[in-house]
């Protein structure tokens, strides 16, 4: 093993494929661990080298502009005479292809949560003008706390354009099992091809089998293009009935009837989430749901919108004296105190103490230009905090987004009114008016105001 790849110090090998090796490395400049994927080039394949040079110049730019919690970040891309490598965020996780066999399936609630996050990631990428085109279990990493991370974003996009075939073949997998019918036919693609592939992944994670199987590639391709998708409830009667129409829509051969974006796919997954009966985790989720349901912040939310809120937020159990927000930092994350108390301070001076149902961090989230944090927020006792990721919220359903915006605006206005009341108590006596401006007569078309000297 080489001791270095460029400036990156090799720690160990993470995995090997037919055309690439992935290493865990350390970036000496940032002192962080990174994953370096090395693609070996043929010594005499100058044409391929030129294509890869063009590809990496394009894809490094694409990858660097994708900033989403469920997409692996790309930091660098380099092409050398005999190899090319791409430097990515290191994720200490397990690829989903470890959980597709019937004996290793994940609990249903975990599958729905993981695919929900992938839907949001694909929706975000499409809004940024990027289509993955190679969604499959091996390209989705899952961390210990079920955080999903889609990897290899964009790499297949230009490889397919350069080679005239799908990256599934180029990267040595050799199976079209996750391709959409239009991708197999080499038709022009849009974001719906990724949603189809994600539907195949969901089907496999739920049933332990692919929707279409065959002993040879030709038969498999024929079935993907021509046969109807099997019913997952027929394959597994224990699955909620609501999943069948979701899979049917995700795996639609007719593009017009398929999900139009990842947010729409995610919304339907959120709608069926509450039907899932899982042992301890479901009891915990139900408990979390009820705790949110009882908070004034969620008074105007429908039940399904509370469930969706749970899916796009992070539930944090924090000890006392933990900093949630630090003055001087930048970020648009905000959150709701579910239980416990926090102190808000500025320049070491306490401003207020907030309890259950109160919001923190909303000013930076709502500000149209600046995400600068002007206050610090520290827990005073063990606190349950619902952290809202701004990127995930932006890709939630329109209904949930509108509920959050209205609730946040109401909290800001209430606090401004309270601040006015406190300032009034500390202020000087107001100037006494000599008269009161009369309200204009209805239909008068003018206002009579008396200006104070």
C-alpha positions as CSV (number, residue, x, y, z in Angstrom):
1,X,0.0,0.0,0.0
2,X,1.3,3.4,-0.9
3,X,2.1,5.6,2.1
4,X,0.6,8.7,0.4
5,X,-1.9,9.5,-2.3
6,X,-0.9,13.0,-3.3
7,X,-0.8,14.9,-0.1
8,X,-3.1,12.5,1.6
9,X,-1.6,10.1,4.1
10,X,-3.0,6.5,3.8
11,X,-4.3,4.9,7.0
12,X,-5.9,1.7,5.6
13,X,-7.9,0.3,2.8
14,X,-11.7,0.6,3.0
15,X,-12.7,-1.4,0.0
16,X,-11.7,-2.7,-3.5
17,X,-13.7,-2.9,-6.7
18,X,-12.9,-4.0,-10.3
19,X,-11.7,-0.6,-11.3
20,X,-11.2,1.3,-8.1
21,X,-9.8,1.2,-4.5
22,X,-11.1,3.3,-1.6
23,X,-8.6,4.3,1.1
24,X,-9.1,5.9,4.5
25,X,-6.6,8.8,4.6
26,X,-5.7,11.8,6.6
27,X,-5.7,15.3,5.1
28,X,-2.6,16.9,6.7
29,X,-3.9,20.5,6.0
30,X,-7.3,20.1,7.7
31,X,-6.2,17.2,10.0
32,X,-9.4,15.3,9.2
33,X,-10.0,11.8,7.9
34,X,-11.2,11.5,4.3
35,X,-12.1,8.7,1.9
36,X,-9.9,8.6,-1.2
37,X,-11.3,6.7,-4.2
38,X,-8.5,5.8,-6.6
39,X,-9.4,4.8,-10.2
40,X,-6.5,3.1,-12.0
41,X,-5.9,4.1,-15.6
42,X,-4.3,2.0,-18.3
43,X,-0.7,3.0,-19.2
44,X,-1.5,3.1,-22.9
45,X,-5.1,4.5,-22.6
46,X,-4.4,8.1,-23.3
47,X,-8.0,8.7,-24.6
48,X,-9.4,7.4,-21.3
49,X,-7.0,9.6,-19.4
50,X,-8.2,12.7,-21.3
51,X,-11.8,11.8,-20.8
52,X,-11.2,11.4,-17.0
53,X,-9.4,14.7,-16.8
54,X,-12.4,16.4,-18.3
55,X,-14.8,14.4,-16.1
56,X,-13.0,15.1,-12.9
57,X,-12.7,18.8,-13.6
58,X,-16.5,18.9,-14.1
59,X,-17.5,16.5,-11.4
60,X,-15.3,18.0,-8.7
61,X,-17.1,21.3,-9.3
62,X,-20.5,19.5,-9.2
63,X,-19.7,17.6,-6.0
64,X,-18.3,20.6,-4.2
65,X,-21.5,22.6,-4.6
66,X,-23.7,19.8,-3.2
67,X,-24.0,20.6,0.5
68,X,-26.6,18.4,2.1
69,X,-26.5,16.3,5.3
70,X,-27.5,13.1,3.4
71,X,-24.9,13.5,0.6
72,X,-21.2,12.6,0.9
73,X,-19.2,15.8,0.4
74,X,-16.5,15.9,-2.3
75,X,-13.4,17.9,-1.4
76,X,-10.9,17.3,-4.2
77,X,-10.4,15.5,-7.5
78,X,-7.0,14.8,-9.1
79,X,-6.0,13.2,-12.4
80,X,-2.5,11.8,-12.8
81,X,-0.9,10.0,-15.8
82,X,-1.7,6.5,-14.5
83,X,-4.5,7.1,-12.0
84,X,-7.2,9.5,-10.9
85,X,-8.6,9.9,-7.5
86,X,-11.5,11.7,-5.8
87,X,-11.3,12.9,-2.1
88,X,-14.6,12.6,-0.2
89,X,-16.0,13.0,3.2
90,X,-15.3,9.9,5.3
91,X,-18.5,8.3,6.6
92,X,-18.1,5.7,9.3
93,X,-21.1,3.7,8.0
94,X,-22.3,0.5,6.4
95,X,-23.5,0.3,2.7
96,X,-27.1,-0.7,2.4
97,X,-26.1,-3.7,0.3
98,X,-25.3,-5.4,3.6
99,X,-29.0,-5.3,4.5
100,X,-30.7,-6.6,1.3
101,X,-30.8,-10.3,2.0
102,X,-33.9,-11.7,3.7
103,X,-31.9,-12.8,6.8
104,X,-30.4,-9.3,7.3
105,X,-33.3,-6.9,6.7
106,X,-33.5,-3.8,8.8
107,X,-36.6,-3.1,10.9
108,X,-39.3,-1.5,8.8
109,X,-39.3,1.8,10.6
110,X,-35.5,2.2,10.0
111,X,-35.9,1.4,6.3
112,X,-38.6,4.1,5.9
113,X,-36.5,6.6,7.8
114,X,-33.4,6.0,5.7
115,X,-35.3,6.1,2.3
116,X,-37.1,9.3,3.5
117,X,-33.7,11.0,3.9
118,X,-32.5,9.8,0.6
119,X,-35.6,11.3,-1.0
120,X,-34.7,14.6,0.4
121,X,-31.1,14.3,-0.7
122,X,-32.2,13.5,-4.3
123,X,-34.7,16.3,-4.3
124,X,-32.0,18.8,-3.2
125,X,-29.5,17.5,-5.8
126,X,-32.0,17.9,-8.6
127,X,-32.7,21.4,-7.5
128,X,-28.9,22.0,-7.9
129,X,-29.1,20.5,-11.4
130,X,-27.4,17.1,-10.6
131,X,-28.7,13.6,-11.3
132,X,-27.0,10.7,-9.7
133,X,-28.0,7.9,-12.3
134,X,-26.4,5.1,-10.2
135,X,-28.6,4.8,-7.1
136,X,-28.2,1.4,-5.6
137,X,-27.7,0.0,-2.1
138,X,-23.9,0.0,-2.4
139,X,-24.0,3.8,-3.0
140,X,-26.0,4.5,0.2
141,X,-24.1,4.5,3.5
142,X,-25.9,4.3,6.8
143,X,-24.3,5.4,10.1
144,X,-24.9,3.9,13.5
145,X,-27.7,6.5,14.2
146,X,-29.4,5.7,10.8
147,X,-28.1,8.8,9.1
148,X,-28.2,8.1,5.3
149,X,-25.4,9.3,3.1
150,X,-25.5,8.9,-0.7
151,X,-22.1,8.6,-2.2
152,X,-20.6,8.7,-5.8
153,X,-22.8,11.7,-6.6
154,X,-22.3,12.9,-10.2
155,X,-19.4,10.5,-11.0
156,X,-21.7,8.3,-13.1
157,X,-23.3,11.3,-14.8
158,X,-20.4,12.2,-17.2
159,X,-19.0,8.7,-17.3
160,X,-22.3,7.7,-19.0
161,X,-22.1,10.6,-21.3
162,X,-18.5,9.8,-22.3
163,X,-19.0,6.1,-22.7
164,X,-22.6,5.9,-24.0
165,X,-23.7,3.4,-21.4
166,X,-24.6,3.3,-17.8
167,X,-22.0,3.5,-15.1
168,X,-23.4,0.3,-13.5
169,X,-21.5,-1.5,-16.3
170,X,-18.5,0.8,-16.3
171,X,-17.9,0.4,-12.6
172,X,-17.9,-3.3,-12.8
173,X,-21.2,-4.2,-11.2
174,X,-22.6,-5.6,-14.5
175,X,-26.3,-5.6,-13.6
176,X,-29.1,-3.3,-14.7
177,X,-31.3,-4.3,-11.8
178,X,-31.6,-0.8,-10.4
179,X,-31.9,1.1,-13.7
180,X,-35.2,2.7,-14.8
181,X,-36.8,1.5,-18.1
182,X,-35.8,4.8,-19.8
183,X,-32.2,4.4,-18.6
184,X,-32.0,0.8,-20.1
185,X,-33.4,2.2,-23.4
186,X,-30.7,5.0,-23.3
187,X,-33.4,7.7,-23.4
188,X,-32.7,11.2,-22.1
189,X,-32.9,11.1,-18.3
190,X,-34.2,13.5,-15.7
191,X,-34.5,13.3,-11.9
192,X,-37.2,10.6,-12.2
193,X,-34.7,8.0,-13.1
194,X,-33.1,8.4,-9.6
195,X,-36.5,8.1,-7.9
196,X,-37.2,4.8,-9.8
197,X,-33.8,3.4,-8.7
198,X,-34.5,4.5,-5.1
199,X,-37.9,2.7,-5.4
200,X,-36.0,-0.5,-6.3
201,X,-33.8,-0.1,-3.3
202,X,-36.8,0.4,-1.0
203,X,-38.5,-2.7,-2.5
204,X,-35.4,-4.8,-1.9
205,X,-34.9,-3.5,1.7
206,X,-38.5,-4.3,2.5
207,X,-38.7,-7.8,0.9
208,X,-35.2,-9.1,0.6
209,X,-35.5,-9.4,-3.2
210,X,-35.5,-7.3,-6.3
211,X,-38.8,-6.4,-8.0
212,X,-37.6,-8.1,-11.2
213,X,-35.3,-11.1,-11.3
214,X,-33.9,-13.3,-14.0
215,X,-31.1,-15.7,-14.8
216,X,-29.6,-13.5,-17.5
217,X,-29.4,-9.8,-18.3
218,X,-31.5,-10.0,-21.4
219,X,-34.5,-11.5,-19.6
220,X,-34.1,-9.1,-16.7
221,X,-34.1,-6.1,-19.1
222,X,-37.2,-7.4,-20.8
223,X,-39.0,-7.8,-17.4
224,X,-38.0,-4.3,-16.2
225,X,-39.4,-2.8,-19.4
226,X,-42.5,-4.8,-19.8
227,X,-43.8,-6.5,-16.6
228,X,-45.9,-4.9,-13.8
229,X,-44.2,-4.4,-10.4
230,X,-45.1,-7.2,-7.9
231,X,-47.1,-6.2,-4.9
232,X,-44.9,-6.0,-1.8
233,X,-47.9,-6.7,0.5
234,X,-48.3,-9.9,-1.4
235,X,-44.7,-10.8,-0.8
236,X,-44.9,-9.7,2.9
237,X,-48.4,-9.5,4.4
238,X,-47.0,-7.8,7.5
239,X,-46.1,-4.7,5.6
240,X,-48.6,-1.7,5.8
241,X,-51.0,-1.5,2.9
242,X,-50.0,2.1,2.3
243,X,-46.6,1.0,1.0
244,X,-48.1,-0.7,-2.1
245,X,-49.2,2.5,-3.9
246,X,-46.0,4.2,-2.9
247,X,-43.9,1.5,-4.6
248,X,-46.2,1.4,-7.5
249,X,-45.8,5.1,-8.1
250,X,-42.0,5.0,-7.6
251,X,-41.6,2.1,-10.0
252,X,-44.0,3.5,-12.7
253,X,-42.8,2.8,-16.2
254,X,-44.8,5.8,-17.4
255,X,-42.8,8.9,-16.5
256,X,-46.0,11.0,-16.3
257,X,-47.4,8.9,-13.4
258,X,-44.1,8.4,-11.5
259,X,-43.1,10.7,-8.6
260,X,-42.2,14.1,-10.0
261,X,-39.6,14.9,-7.3
262,X,-38.1,13.5,-4.1
263,X,-40.1,15.7,-1.8
264,X,-43.4,14.1,-3.1
265,X,-41.9,10.7,-2.6
266,X,-40.8,11.6,1.0
267,X,-44.2,13.1,1.8
268,X,-46.0,9.8,1.0
269,X,-43.4,7.9,3.1
270,X,-44.2,10.2,6.0
271,X,-47.9,9.6,5.6
272,X,-47.5,5.8,5.9
273,X,-44.9,6.0,8.7
274,X,-47.5,6.1,11.6
275,X,-49.0,2.8,10.4
276,X,-45.7,0.9,11.2
277,X,-45.8,-1.2,14.3
278,X,-42.3,-1.8,15.7
279,X,-41.5,-2.9,19.2
280,X,-39.5,-0.5,21.4
281,X,-38.6,1.9,18.6
282,X,-42.3,2.4,17.7
283,X,-43.1,3.0,21.4
284,X,-40.4,5.5,21.5
285,X,-41.5,7.2,18.3
286,X,-45.1,7.3,19.6
287,X,-43.8,8.9,22.8
288,X,-41.9,11.5,20.8
289,X,-44.9,12.2,18.7
290,X,-47.1,12.7,21.7
291,X,-44.5,15.0,23.3
292,X,-44.5,17.2,20.2
293,X,-48.3,17.0,19.9
294,X,-48.5,18.5,23.4
295,X,-46.2,21.5,22.6
296,X,-47.9,24.8,21.7
297,X,-45.5,25.2,18.8
298,X,-47.2,22.2,17.0
299,X,-50.8,23.2,17.9
300,X,-51.8,24.0,14.3
301,X,-49.9,21.0,12.8
302,X,-51.9,18.0,11.5
303,X,-50.9,14.6,13.0
304,X,-49.2,13.6,9.7
305,X,-47.3,16.8,9.7
306,X,-46.0,16.1,13.2
307,X,-44.9,12.7,12.0
308,X,-43.1,14.3,9.1
309,X,-41.5,16.8,11.4
310,X,-40.1,13.9,13.4
311,X,-38.5,12.5,10.2
312,X,-36.8,15.7,9.2
313,X,-35.6,16.7,12.7
314,X,-33.0,15.2,15.1
315,X,-34.2,14.2,18.6
316,X,-31.4,15.1,21.0
317,X,-31.1,14.2,24.7
318,X,-28.7,16.7,26.1
319,X,-27.0,17.0,29.5
320,X,-26.7,20.2,31.5
321,X,-24.3,22.9,30.5
322,X,-24.2,21.8,26.8
323,X,-23.8,24.5,24.2
324,X,-26.6,24.2,21.6
325,X,-25.7,27.5,19.7
326,X,-22.5,29.5,20.0
327,X,-22.3,33.2,19.6
328,X,-20.2,34.2,16.6
329,X,-20.8,31.0,14.7
330,X,-22.8,30.8,11.5
331,X,-25.6,28.5,10.6
332,X,-29.4,28.3,10.0
333,X,-30.1,25.3,12.3
334,X,-32.8,26.1,14.9
335,X,-34.8,24.0,17.3
336,X,-37.5,23.5,19.8
337,X,-37.1,22.8,23.5
338,X,-39.2,19.7,24.2
339,X,-38.3,19.5,27.9
340,X,-35.8,21.2,30.2
341,X,-34.5,24.7,30.3
342,X,-31.8,26.7,28.4
343,X,-30.2,30.1,28.9
344,X,-29.8,32.6,26.1
345,X,-26.8,35.0,26.6
346,X,-24.8,37.6,24.7
347,X,-21.2,38.6,25.5
348,X,-21.4,36.6,28.7
349,X,-24.6,38.3,30.0
350,X,-27.8,36.4,30.4
351,X,-30.7,37.6,28.3
352,X,-33.4,35.0,29.1
353,X,-34.2,31.5,30.2
354,X,-36.5,29.4,28.0
355,X,-38.4,26.2,28.7
356,X,-40.6,23.6,26.9
357,X,-42.2,24.7,23.7
358,X,-39.8,27.6,23.1
359,X,-37.7,28.1,20.0
360,X,-34.0,28.9,19.8
361,X,-31.9,29.9,16.8
362,X,-34.8,31.1,14.8
363,X,-33.4,34.6,14.1
364,X,-30.4,33.3,12.0
365,X,-32.8,30.8,10.3
366,X,-35.3,33.5,9.3
367,X,-32.8,36.2,8.3
368,X,-32.8,36.6,4.5
369,X,-29.1,37.4,4.3
370,X,-27.1,36.7,7.4
371,X,-26.8,33.3,9.3
372,X,-24.5,34.9,12.0
373,X,-25.3,33.8,15.5
374,X,-25.6,36.8,17.9
375,X,-26.3,34.8,21.0
376,X,-25.3,31.6,22.8
377,X,-27.7,29.0,24.0
378,X,-26.7,26.6,26.8
379,X,-28.7,23.9,28.6
380,X,-29.3,24.6,32.3
381,X,-30.4,21.0,33.1
382,X,-30.9,17.8,31.2
383,X,-32.8,18.9,28.1
384,X,-34.6,17.3,25.2
385,X,-34.0,19.4,22.1
386,X,-35.6,18.9,18.7
387,X,-33.0,20.1,16.2
388,X,-34.4,21.3,12.8
389,X,-32.0,21.1,9.9
390,X,-32.6,24.0,7.5
391,X,-31.8,22.0,4.4
392,X,-34.2,19.1,5.3
393,X,-36.9,21.6,6.2
394,X,-36.6,23.4,2.9
395,X,-37.2,20.1,1.1
396,X,-40.2,19.0,3.3
397,X,-43.7,19.1,2.1
398,X,-45.3,22.5,1.4
399,X,-47.7,22.0,4.3
400,X,-45.0,21.3,6.9
401,X,-42.8,24.2,5.6
402,X,-45.7,26.6,5.8
403,X,-46.6,25.4,9.4
404,X,-43.0,26.0,10.5
405,X,-42.8,29.4,8.9
406,X,-46.0,30.6,10.6
407,X,-45.1,29.2,14.0
408,X,-41.7,30.8,13.8
409,X,-43.1,34.1,12.8
410,X,-45.6,34.0,15.6
411,X,-42.8,33.3,18.1
412,X,-40.6,36.2,16.8
413,X,-43.5,38.6,17.0
414,X,-44.4,37.5,20.5
415,X,-40.8,38.0,21.6
416,X,-40.6,41.5,20.0
417,X,-43.8,42.4,21.9
418,X,-42.3,41.1,25.1
419,X,-39.0,43.0,24.4
420,X,-41.1,46.2,23.9
421,X,-42.8,45.7,27.2
422,X,-39.5,45.2,29.1
423,X,-38.0,48.3,27.4
424,X,-41.0,50.3,28.3
425,X,-40.6,49.4,32.0
426,X,-37.0,50.6,31.9
427,X,-37.6,53.7,29.6
428,X,-38.3,57.3,30.4
429,X,-41.8,58.6,30.8
430,X,-43.3,59.1,27.3
431,X,-44.2,62.5,25.9
432,X,-47.8,63.3,26.6
433,X,-49.8,64.0,23.4
434,X,-52.1,67.0,23.3
435,X,-54.6,65.3,21.1
436,X,-55.4,62.0,19.4
437,X,-55.4,61.7,15.6
438,X,-58.9,61.0,14.5
439,X,-59.5,58.0,12.3
440,X,-60.3,59.0,8.7
441,X,-63.9,58.8,7.7
442,X,-64.8,55.8,5.6
443,X,-64.4,56.7,2.0
444,X,-62.7,60.0,2.8
445,X,-59.6,59.0,0.8
446,X,-57.2,60.9,3.1
447,X,-55.6,60.6,6.6
448,X,-55.5,63.5,9.1
449,X,-52.4,63.1,11.3
450,X,-51.1,65.6,13.9
451,X,-47.3,65.6,14.1
452,X,-45.8,66.0,17.6
453,X,-43.2,68.7,18.0
